[in-house]
Amino acid sequence: MILKDLNEVAKYENAISKKYGKEATKNPRADWNDEKESEYQKQIRELHEKEVRNNEKNEKIEVDGVLISKKLFTKDSNRICPVCHSYSFELRDDVYMTKFNCCFKCYIQWVEGREERWKSGWRPKEEK
């Protein structure tokens, strides 16, 4: 019974090697050496580190019974204009907040045409 099974395995192995070449039926350990092993171990470590970083990014925190991504809590969002103290959801304000540290409205009123003075530190006096 076992001899018949081994003959059948050999028949399949010969058919595969004729169709796909000798390398298709060769034992993978035949070409394995210490250099390939160390390279494989290095790739495994890099993959693990990448998975850990991705898991940290996608970690969820429960807040009032709702799971929220942890990265939302560590992200600094500068939505309040330090000049007029207004809160803005507008995308164009993000550009002016990044470049001039003020919202679009304050840029039009105080900065436009006076960029050098603004960059040197001048700010309007606070109104009461």
N, CA, C and O atoms as a GROMACS GRO file, in nm:
protein
  512
    1MET      N    1   0.082  -0.120   0.000
    1MET     CA    2   0.000   0.000   0.000
    1MET      C    3   0.086   0.126   0.000
    1MET      O    4   0.061   0.217  -0.078
    2ILE      N    5   0.190   0.133   0.088
    2ILE     CA    6   0.277   0.249   0.094
    2ILE      C    7   0.360   0.260  -0.033
    2ILE      O    8   0.384   0.371  -0.081
    3LEU      N    9   0.403   0.150  -0.088
    3LEU     CA   10   0.482   0.151  -0.210
    3LEU      C   11   0.402   0.211  -0.325
    3LEU      O   12   0.457   0.286  -0.406
    4LYS      N   13   0.274   0.179  -0.331
    4LYS     CA   14   0.189   0.234  -0.436
    4LYS      C   15   0.177   0.385  -0.421
    4LYS      O   16   0.181   0.458  -0.520
    5ASP      N   17   0.162   0.433  -0.296
    5ASP     CA   18   0.154   0.577  -0.271
    5ASP      C   19   0.284   0.648  -0.310
    5ASP      O   20   0.280   0.755  -0.371
    6LEU      N   21   0.397   0.590  -0.278
    6LEU     CA   22   0.526   0.651  -0.314
    6LEU      C   23   0.546   0.653  -0.465
    6LEU      O   24   0.602   0.749  -0.519
    7ASN      N   25   0.501   0.548  -0.533
    7ASN     CA   26   0.509   0.548  -0.679
    7ASN      C   27   0.421   0.657  -0.739
    7ASN      O   28   0.458   0.721  -0.838
    8GLU      N   29   0.306   0.677  -0.679
    8GLU     CA   30   0.216   0.782  -0.728
    8GLU      C   31   0.277   0.921  -0.704
    8GLU      O   32   0.267   1.008  -0.791
    9VAL      N   33   0.339   0.941  -0.590
    9VAL     CA   34   0.406   1.068  -0.560
    9VAL      C   35   0.518   1.092  -0.660
    9VAL      O   36   0.533   1.203  -0.711
   10ALA      N   37   0.596   0.989  -0.690
   10ALA     CA   38   0.705   1.001  -0.785
   10ALA      C   39   0.652   1.034  -0.924
   10ALA      O   40   0.714   1.111  -0.998
   11LYS      N   41   0.539   0.977  -0.959
   11LYS     CA   42   0.478   1.004  -1.090
   11LYS      C   43   0.438   1.153  -1.100
   11LYS      O   44   0.463   1.219  -1.201
   12TYR      N   45   0.376   1.203  -0.994
   12TYR     CA   46   0.337   1.345  -0.993
   12TYR      C   47   0.460   1.435  -0.995
   12TYR      O   48   0.462   1.536  -1.065
   13GLU      N   49   0.560   1.398  -0.919
   13GLU     CA   50   0.683   1.477  -0.914
   13GLU      C   51   0.750   1.483  -1.050
   13GLU      O   52   0.797   1.590  -1.090
   14ASN      N   53   0.756   1.372  -1.122
   14ASN     CA   54   0.813   1.372  -1.257
   14ASN      C   55   0.732   1.458  -1.352
   14ASN      O   56   0.789   1.530  -1.434
   15ALA      N   57   0.600   1.451  -1.344
   15ALA     CA   58   0.514   1.531  -1.431
   15ALA      C   59   0.534   1.681  -1.404
   15ALA      O   60   0.540   1.760  -1.498
   16ILE      N   61   0.544   1.718  -1.277
   16ILE     CA   62   0.565   1.860  -1.242
   16ILE      C   63   0.700   1.907  -1.290
   16ILE      O   64   0.711   2.016  -1.345
   17SER      N   65   0.804   1.828  -1.271
   17SER     CA   66   0.938   1.870  -1.313
   17SER      C   67   0.948   1.880  -1.465
   17SER      O   68   1.022   1.964  -1.516
   18LYS      N   69   0.876   1.795  -1.539
   18LYS     CA   70   0.875   1.807  -1.686
   18LYS      C   71   0.806   1.935  -1.729
   18LYS      O   72   0.850   2.002  -1.823
   19LYS      N   73   0.696   1.970  -1.661
   19LYS     CA   74   0.618   2.087  -1.701
   19LYS      C   75   0.682   2.218  -1.654
   19LYS      O   76   0.686   2.315  -1.730
   20TYR      N   77   0.732   2.221  -1.531
   20TYR     CA   78   0.780   2.346  -1.473
   20TYR      C   79   0.930   2.352  -1.449
   20TYR      O   80   0.981   2.458  -1.412
   21GLY      N   81   1.001   2.244  -1.469
   21GLY     CA   82   1.145   2.243  -1.448
   21GLY      C   83   1.184   2.178  -1.316
   21GLY      O   84   1.100   2.156  -1.229
   22LYS      N   85   1.312   2.148  -1.303
   22LYS     CA   86   1.363   2.077  -1.186
   22LYS      C   87   1.348   2.157  -1.057
   22LYS      O   88   1.330   2.099  -0.949
   23GLU      N   89   1.353   2.290  -1.066
   23GLU     CA   90   1.344   2.372  -0.945
   23GLU      C   91   1.208   2.363  -0.878
   23GLU      O   92   1.196   2.388  -0.758
   24ALA      N   93   1.104   2.327  -0.953
   24ALA     CA   94   0.970   2.316  -0.897
   24ALA      C   95   0.959   2.201  -0.799
   24ALA      O   96   0.875   2.205  -0.709
   25THR      N   97   1.039   2.099  -0.814
   25THR     CA   98   1.031   1.982  -0.726
   25THR      C   99   1.149   1.972  -0.631
   25THR      O  100   1.160   1.876  -0.555
   26LYS      N  101   1.238   2.069  -0.634
   26LYS     CA  102   1.356   2.066  -0.549
   26LYS      C  103   1.318   2.107  -0.406
   26LYS      O  104   1.233   2.194  -0.387
   27ASN      N  105   1.381   2.047  -0.310
   27ASN     CA  106   1.359   2.081  -0.170
   27ASN      C  107   1.406   2.224  -0.146
   27ASN      O  108   1.519   2.257  -0.181
   28PRO      N  109   1.323   2.311  -0.086
   28PRO     CA  110   1.363   2.451  -0.062
   28PRO      C  111   1.487   2.464   0.027
   28PRO      O  112   1.559   2.563   0.017
   29ARG      N  113   1.511   2.368   0.113
   29ARG     CA  114   1.627   2.374   0.203
   29ARG      C  115   1.757   2.345   0.130
   29ARG      O  116   1.865   2.368   0.186
   30ALA      N  117   1.751   2.296   0.009
   30ALA     CA  118   1.872   2.260  -0.064
   30ALA      C  119   1.962   2.382  -0.088
   30ALA      O  120   2.084   2.369  -0.084
   31ASP      N  121   1.905   2.498  -0.114
   31ASP     CA  122   1.983   2.620  -0.141
   31ASP      C  123   1.992   2.713  -0.020
   31ASP      O  124   2.046   2.823  -0.032
   32TRP      N  125   1.941   2.671   0.094
   32TRP     CA  126   1.937   2.757   0.212
   32TRP      C  127   2.073   2.755   0.280
   32TRP      O  128   2.134   2.650   0.296
   33ASN      N  129   2.120   2.876   0.321
   33ASN     CA  130   2.247   2.884   0.392
   33ASN      C  131   2.237   2.988   0.504
   33ASN      O  132   2.131   3.048   0.522
   34ASP      N  133   2.344   3.009   0.576
   34ASP     CA  134   2.341   3.101   0.691
   34ASP      C  135   2.314   3.244   0.648
   34ASP      O  136   2.246   3.319   0.719
   35GLU      N  137   2.366   3.284   0.533
   35GLU     CA  138   2.344   3.420   0.483
   35GLU      C  139   2.196   3.444   0.454
   35GLU      O  140   2.141   3.548   0.491
   36LYS      N  141   2.133   3.349   0.389
   36LYS     CA  142   1.990   3.362   0.360
   36LYS      C  143   1.908   3.360   0.488
   36LYS      O  144   1.808   3.430   0.499
   37GLU      N  145   1.950   3.282   0.584
   37GLU     CA  146   1.880   3.275   0.713
   37GLU      C  147   1.885   3.409   0.785
   37GLU      O  148   1.784   3.455   0.838
   38SER      N  149   2.003   3.472   0.787
   38SER     CA  150   2.017   3.601   0.855
   38SER      C  151   1.936   3.709   0.782
   38SER      O  152   1.876   3.794   0.848
   39GLU      N  153   1.933   3.706   0.650
   39GLU     CA  154   1.852   3.802   0.574
   39GLU      C  155   1.703   3.782   0.604
   39GLU      O  156   1.628   3.878   0.619
   40TYR      N  157   1.662   3.657   0.612
   40TYR     CA  158   1.523   3.625   0.644
   40TYR      C  159   1.486   3.676   0.784
   40TYR      O  160   1.379   3.733   0.803
   41GLN      N  161   1.574   3.654   0.880
   41GLN     CA  162   1.549   3.701   1.017
   41GLN      C  163   1.539   3.853   1.022
   41GLN      O  164   1.457   3.908   1.095
   42LYS      N  165   1.624   3.921   0.944
   42LYS     CA  166   1.620   4.067   0.937
   42LYS      C  167   1.487   4.116   0.880
   42LYS      O  168   1.428   4.211   0.932
   43GLN      N  169   1.440   4.051   0.775
   43GLN     CA  170   1.311   4.087   0.715
   43GLN      C  171   1.196   4.063   0.812
   43GLN      O  172   1.103   4.143   0.818
   44ILE      N  173   1.202   3.956   0.889
   44ILE     CA  174   1.098   3.927   0.988
   44ILE      C  175   1.096   4.036   1.095
   44ILE      O  176   0.988   4.080   1.135
   45ARG      N  177   1.214   4.079   1.143
   45ARG     CA  178   1.220   4.186   1.243
   45ARG      C  179   1.161   4.316   1.188
   45ARG      O  180   1.085   4.383   1.257
   46GLU      N  181   1.197   4.352   1.064
   46GLU     CA  182   1.145   4.475   1.003
   46GLU      C  183   0.994   4.469   0.988
   46GLU      O  184   0.924   4.568   1.012
   47LEU      N  185   0.943   4.353   0.948
   47LEU     CA  186   0.799   4.336   0.935
   47LEU      C  187   0.729   4.351   1.069
   47LEU      O  188   0.623   4.413   1.078
   48HIS      N  189   0.787   4.294   1.172
   48HIS     CA  190   0.729   4.305   1.305
   48HIS      C  191   0.727   4.450   1.353
   48HIS      O  192   0.626   4.495   1.408
   49GLU      N  193   0.836   4.523   1.332
   49GLU     CA  194   0.842   4.664   1.373
   49GLU      C  195   0.737   4.746   1.298
   49GLU      O  196   0.674   4.834   1.357
   50LYS      N  197   0.718   4.718   1.170
   50LYS     CA  198   0.619   4.789   1.091
   50LYS      C  199   0.478   4.759   1.143
   50LYS      O  200   0.395   4.849   1.152
   51GLU      N  201   0.451   4.634   1.176
   51GLU     CA  202   0.320   4.598   1.230
   51GLU      C  203   0.294   4.665   1.363
   51GLU      O  204   0.182   4.708   1.390
   52VAL      N  205   0.397   4.676   1.448
   52VAL     CA  206   0.382   4.743   1.577
   52VAL      C  207   0.349   4.890   1.557
   52VAL      O  208   0.261   4.944   1.624
   53ARG      N  209   0.420   4.955   1.464
   53ARG     CA  210   0.391   5.098   1.436
   53ARG      C  211   0.248   5.116   1.384
   53ARG      O  212   0.179   5.208   1.426
   54ASN      N  213   0.203   5.028   1.294
   54ASN     CA  214   0.068   5.037   1.241
   54ASN      C  215  -0.036   5.013   1.351
   54ASN      O  216  -0.139   5.080   1.355
   55ASN      N  217  -0.009   4.917   1.440
   55ASN     CA  218  -0.102   4.891   1.549
   55ASN      C  219  -0.112   5.010   1.644
   55ASN      O  220  -0.220   5.039   1.695
   56GLU      N  221   0.000   5.077   1.667
   56GLU     CA  222  -0.003   5.195   1.754
   56GLU      C  223  -0.086   5.307   1.690
   56GLU      O  224  -0.158   5.378   1.759
   57LYS      N  225  -0.075   5.322   1.558
   57LYS     CA  226  -0.152   5.425   1.488
   57LYS      C  227  -0.301   5.394   1.492
   57LYS      O  228  -0.383   5.486   1.504
   58ASN      N  229  -0.336   5.267   1.482
   58ASN     CA  230  -0.476   5.228   1.472
   58ASN      C  231  -0.537   5.193   1.607
   58ASN      O  232  -0.650   5.144   1.612
   59GLU      N  233  -0.466   5.216   1.715
   59GLU     CA  234  -0.517   5.181   1.847
   59GLU      C  235  -0.639   5.266   1.879
   59GLU      O  236  -0.643   5.386   1.849
   60LYS      N  237  -0.738   5.204   1.940
   60LYS     CA  238  -0.863   5.272   1.975
   60LYS      C  239  -0.871   5.292   2.125
   60LYS      O  240  -0.823   5.209   2.203
   61ILE      N  241  -0.932   5.403   2.166
   61ILE     CA  242  -0.954   5.434   2.307
   61ILE      C  243  -1.104   5.450   2.328
   61ILE      O  244  -1.173   5.511   2.247
   62GLU      N  245  -1.153   5.395   2.438
   62GLU     CA  246  -1.296   5.406   2.466
   62GLU      C  247  -1.322   5.536   2.542
   62GLU      O  248  -1.264   5.560   2.648
   63VAL      N  249  -1.409   5.619   2.486
   63VAL     CA  250  -1.448   5.745   2.548
   63VAL      C  251  -1.600   5.747   2.552
   63VAL      O  252  -1.666   5.752   2.448
   64ASP      N  253  -1.655   5.744   2.672
   64ASP     CA  254  -1.801   5.745   2.692
   64ASP      C  255  -1.870   5.634   2.613
   64ASP      O  256  -1.976   5.656   2.554
   65GLY      N  257  -1.810   5.516   2.611
   65GLY     CA  258  -1.870   5.402   2.544
   65GLY      C  259  -1.849   5.398   2.394
   65GLY      O  260  -1.905   5.311   2.326
   66VAL      N  261  -1.770   5.488   2.340
   66VAL     CA  262  -1.743   5.494   2.196
   66VAL      C  263  -1.593   5.476   2.174
   66VAL      O  264  -1.512   5.537   2.243
   67LEU      N  265  -1.556   5.392   2.077
   67LEU     CA  266  -1.415   5.373   2.044
   67LEU      C  267  -1.370   5.481   1.947
   67LEU      O  268  -1.429   5.499   1.841
   68ILE      N  269  -1.265   5.552   1.986
   68ILE     CA  270  -1.211   5.661   1.904
   68ILE      C  271  -1.063   5.635   1.881
   68ILE      O  272  -0.994   5.588   1.971
   69SER      N  273  -1.016   5.664   1.762
   69SER     CA  274  -0.876   5.641   1.727
   69SER      C  275  -0.786   5.725   1.818
   69SER      O  276  -0.811   5.843   1.842
   70LYS      N  277  -0.680   5.661   1.867
   70LYS     CA  278  -0.586   5.727   1.957
   70LYS      C  279  -0.514   5.843   1.888
   70LYS      O  280  -0.477   5.941   1.954
   71LYS      N  281  -0.493   5.832   1.758
   71LYS     CA  282  -0.419   5.937   1.688
   71LYS      C  283  -0.496   6.069   1.686
   71LYS      O  284  -0.435   6.174   1.666
   72LEU      N  285  -0.627   6.066   1.706
   72LEU     CA  286  -0.704   6.190   1.712
   72LEU      C  287  -0.675   6.268   1.839
   72LEU      O  288  -0.690   6.390   1.840
   73PHE      N  289  -0.634   6.200   1.944
   73PHE     CA  290  -0.605   6.268   2.069
   73PHE      C  291  -0.465   6.326   2.072
   73PHE      O  292  -0.441   6.422   2.144
   74THR      N  293  -0.373   6.271   1.996
   74THR     CA  294  -0.237   6.323   1.996
   74THR      C  295  -0.215   6.429   1.889
   74THR      O  296  -0.112   6.497   1.887
   75LYS      N  297  -0.311   6.444   1.802
   75LYS     CA  298  -0.297   6.539   1.691
   75LYS      C  299  -0.327   6.680   1.741
   75LYS      O  300  -0.434   6.706   1.795
   76ASP      N  301  -0.232   6.770   1.721
   76ASP     CA  302  -0.254   6.909   1.757
   76ASP      C  303  -0.329   6.978   1.646
   76ASP      O  304  -0.285   6.981   1.531
   77SER      N  305  -0.441   7.034   1.681
   77SER     CA  306  -0.521   7.104   1.582
   77SER      C  307  -0.529   7.250   1.622
   77SER      O  308  -0.582   7.283   1.728
   78ASN      N  309  -0.478   7.336   1.539
   78ASN     CA  310  -0.476   7.478   1.567
   78ASN      C  311  -0.594   7.543   1.496
   78ASN      O  312  -0.580   7.593   1.384
   79ARG      N  313  -0.710   7.543   1.558
   79ARG     CA  314  -0.831   7.594   1.496
   79ARG      C  315  -0.872   7.731   1.551
   79ARG      O  316  -0.961   7.795   1.494
   80ILE      N  317  -0.811   7.777   1.659
   80ILE     CA  318  -0.849   7.905   1.718
   80ILE      C  319  -0.746   8.009   1.677
   80ILE      O  320  -0.626   7.992   1.699
   81CYS      N  321  -0.795   8.116   1.618
   81CYS     CA  322  -0.706   8.224   1.573
   81CYS      C  323  -0.652   8.298   1.695
   81CYS      O  324  -0.732   8.344   1.777
   82PRO      N  325  -0.519   8.312   1.710
   82PRO     CA  326  -0.464   8.383   1.825
   82PRO      C  327  -0.487   8.534   1.820
   82PRO      O  328  -0.467   8.603   1.920
   83VAL      N  329  -0.528   8.587   1.705
   83VAL     CA  330  -0.549   8.731   1.692
   83VAL      C  331  -0.692   8.768   1.731
   83VAL      O  332  -0.713   8.852   1.818
   84CYS      N  333  -0.790   8.704   1.666
   84CYS     CA  334  -0.931   8.740   1.692
   84CYS      C  335  -1.002   8.638   1.781
   84CYS      O  336  -1.118   8.658   1.819
   85HIS      N  337  -0.935   8.528   1.814
   85HIS     CA  338  -0.987   8.423   1.901
   85HIS      C  339  -1.114   8.358   1.849
   85HIS      O  340  -1.196   8.311   1.928
   86SER      N  341  -1.131   8.354   1.718
   86SER     CA  342  -1.248   8.287   1.661
   86SER      C  343  -1.209   8.144   1.623
   86SER      O  344  -1.093   8.116   1.591
   87TYR      N  345  -1.307   8.055   1.628
   87TYR     CA  346  -1.285   7.914   1.594
   87TYR      C  347  -1.330   7.893   1.451
   87TYR      O  348  -1.437   7.940   1.411
   88SER      N  349  -1.250   7.821   1.372
   88SER     CA  350  -1.282   7.807   1.231
   88SER      C  351  -1.273   7.662   1.185
   88SER      O  352  -1.184   7.588   1.225
   89PHE      N  353  -1.370   7.624   1.098
   89PHE     CA  354  -1.367   7.493   1.034
   89PHE      C  355  -1.321   7.505   0.889
   89PHE      O  356  -1.309   7.403   0.821
   90GLU      N  357  -1.294   7.622   0.840
   90GLU     CA  358  -1.264   7.644   0.699
   90GLU      C  359  -1.124   7.594   0.664
   90GLU      O  360  -1.029   7.610   0.741
   91LEU      N  361  -1.114   7.535   0.546
   91LEU     CA  362  -0.986   7.482   0.499
   91LEU      C  363  -0.886   7.594   0.470
   91LEU      O  364  -0.767   7.581   0.497
   92ARG      N  365  -0.935   7.704   0.414
   92ARG     CA  366  -0.842   7.812   0.379
   92ARG      C  367  -0.779   7.873   0.503
   92ARG      O  368  -0.668   7.926   0.496
   93ASP      N  369  -0.848   7.866   0.618
   93ASP     CA  370  -0.789   7.917   0.740
   93ASP      C  371  -0.666   7.835   0.781
   93ASP      O  372  -0.573   7.889   0.842
   94ASP      N  373  -0.666   7.706   0.749
   94ASP     CA  374  -0.552   7.622   0.782
   94ASP      C  375  -0.424   7.673   0.715
   94ASP      O  376  -0.316   7.671   0.774
   95VAL      N  377  -0.437   7.718   0.592
   95VAL     CA  378  -0.321   7.769   0.518
   95VAL      C  379  -0.266   7.894   0.586
   95VAL      O  380  -0.145   7.906   0.605
   96TYR      N  381  -0.354   7.985   0.623
   96TYR     CA  382  -0.309   8.109   0.685
   96TYR      C  383  -0.261   8.087   0.828
   96TYR      O  384  -0.172   8.157   0.875
   97MET      N  385  -0.321   7.988   0.897
   97MET     CA  386  -0.275   7.955   1.033
   97MET      C  387  -0.132   7.901   1.026
   97MET      O  388  -0.049   7.933   1.112
   98THR      N  389  -0.104   7.820   0.925
   98THR     CA  390   0.029   7.763   0.912
   98THR      C  391   0.132   7.868   0.874
   98THR      O  392   0.242   7.872   0.929
   99LYS      N  393   0.097   7.953   0.780
   99LYS     CA  394   0.194   8.048   0.727
   99LYS      C  395   0.206   8.176   0.810
   99LYS      O  396   0.316   8.225   0.834
  100PHE      N  397   0.091   8.230   0.855
  100PHE     CA  398   0.094   8.359   0.924
  100PHE      C  399   0.044   8.354   1.068
  100PHE      O  400   0.043   8.456   1.137
  101ASN      N  401   0.002   8.237   1.116
  101ASN     CA  402  -0.050   8.221   1.250
  101ASN      C  403  -0.171   8.310   1.277
  101ASN      O  404  -0.183   8.373   1.382
  102CYS      N  405  -0.260   8.314   1.178
  102CYS     CA  406  -0.387   8.386   1.193
  102CYS      C  407  -0.488   8.330   1.093
  102CYS      O  408  -0.450   8.258   1.001
  103CYS      N  409  -0.616   8.362   1.112
  103CYS     CA  410  -0.720   8.313   1.022
  103CYS      C  411  -0.724   8.399   0.894
  103CYS      O  412  -0.654   8.499   0.884
  104PHE      N  413  -0.806   8.359   0.799
  104PHE     CA  414  -0.816   8.430   0.672
  104PHE      C  415  -0.867   8.572   0.693
  104PHE      O  416  -0.817   8.666   0.631
  105LYS      N  417  -0.965   8.586   0.780
  105LYS     CA  418  -1.023   8.719   0.807
  105LYS      C  419  -0.917   8.814   0.862
  105LYS      O  420  -0.907   8.929   0.819
  106CYS      N  421  -0.837   8.766   0.958
  106CYS     CA  422  -0.730   8.850   1.014
  106CYS      C  423  -0.620   8.876   0.912
  106CYS      O  424  -0.558   8.983   0.912
  107TYR      N  425  -0.596   8.779   0.825
  107TYR     CA  426  -0.496   8.800   0.720
  107TYR      C  427  -0.538   8.916   0.631
  107TYR      O  428  -0.458   9.005   0.601
  108ILE      N  429  -0.665   8.916   0.590
  108ILE     CA  430  -0.715   9.024   0.504
  108ILE      C  431  -0.706   9.159   0.577
  108ILE      O  432  -0.664   9.259   0.519
  109GLN      N  433  -0.746   9.159   0.704
  109GLN     CA  434  -0.752   9.285   0.778
  109GLN      C  435  -0.615   9.336   0.821
  109GLN      O  436  -0.590   9.456   0.812
  110TRP      N  437  -0.525   9.249   0.867
  110TRP     CA  438  -0.402   9.294   0.929
  110TRP      C  439  -0.274   9.261   0.853
  110TRP      O  440  -0.175   9.334   0.865
  111VAL      N  441  -0.273   9.153   0.774
  111VAL     CA  442  -0.146   9.106   0.719
  111VAL      C  443  -0.126   9.144   0.573
  111VAL      O  444  -0.016   9.183   0.534
  112GLU      N  445  -0.230   9.134   0.493
  112GLU     CA  446  -0.218   9.153   0.349
  112GLU      C  447  -0.151   9.287   0.316
  112GLU      O  448  -0.199   9.393   0.355
  113GLY      N  449  -0.042   9.279   0.244
  113GLY     CA  450   0.034   9.397   0.206
  113GLY      C  451   0.138   9.436   0.310
  113GLY      O  452   0.223   9.520   0.283
  114ARG      N  453   0.134   9.375   0.428
  114ARG     CA  454   0.228   9.407   0.536
  114ARG      C  455   0.293   9.279   0.590
  114ARG      O  456   0.317   9.267   0.711
  115GLU      N  457   0.321   9.186   0.501
  115GLU     CA  458   0.373   9.056   0.543
  115GLU      C  459   0.505   9.067   0.618
  115GLU      O  460   0.525   8.996   0.717
  116GLU      N  461   0.595   9.152   0.573
  116GLU     CA  462   0.725   9.166   0.639
  116GLU      C  463   0.710   9.215   0.782
  116GLU      O  464   0.775   9.165   0.873
  117ARG      N  465   0.623   9.313   0.801
  117ARG     CA  466   0.600   9.365   0.935
  117ARG      C  467   0.539   9.256   1.024
  117ARG      O  468   0.576   9.243   1.141
  118TRP      N  469   0.446   9.178   0.968
  118TRP     CA  470   0.383   9.070   1.043
  118TRP      C  471   0.485   8.963   1.082
  118TRP      O  472   0.486   8.915   1.196
  119LYS      N  473   0.572   8.926   0.987
  119LYS     CA  474   0.672   8.824   1.015
  119LYS      C  475   0.776   8.872   1.116
  119LYS      O  476   0.837   8.790   1.184
  120SER      N  477   0.796   9.003   1.124
  120SER     CA  478   0.892   9.055   1.221
  120SER      C  479   0.835   9.056   1.362
  120SER      O  480   0.910   9.080   1.458
  121GLY      N  481   0.703   9.028   1.379
  121GLY     CA  482   0.647   9.016   1.514
  121GLY      C  483   0.536   9.112   1.548
  121GLY      O  484   0.477   9.101   1.655
  122TRP      N  485   0.504   9.207   1.460
  122TRP     CA  486   0.398   9.303   1.491
  122TRP      C  487   0.263   9.233   1.497
  122TRP      O  488   0.234   9.147   1.414
  123ARG      N  489   0.181   9.268   1.594
  123ARG     CA  490   0.044   9.219   1.607
  123ARG      C  491  -0.045   9.336   1.647
  123ARG      O  492   0.001   9.428   1.714
  124PRO      N  493  -0.173   9.334   1.607
  124PRO     CA  494  -0.263   9.442   1.648
  124PRO      C  495  -0.286   9.439   1.798
  124PRO      O  496  -0.280   9.332   1.860
  125LYS      N  497  -0.313   9.556   1.855
  125LYS     CA  498  -0.340   9.562   1.999
  125LYS      C  499  -0.478   9.501   2.025
  125LYS      O  500  -0.571   9.516   1.946
  126GLU      N  501  -0.488   9.433   2.137
  126GLU     CA  502  -0.613   9.369   2.171
  126GLU      C  503  -0.716   9.475   2.205
  126GLU      O  504  -0.691   9.567   2.284
  127GLU      N  505  -0.834   9.461   2.144
  127GLU     CA  506  -0.944   9.552   2.172
  127GLU      C  507  -1.025   9.500   2.289
  127GLU      O  508  -1.039   9.379   2.306
  128LYS      N  509  -1.077   9.588   2.367
  128LYS     CA  510  -1.155   9.546   2.484
  128LYS      C  511  -1.302   9.548   2.453
  128LYS      O  512  -1.384   9.515   2.540
   0.00000   0.00000   0.00000
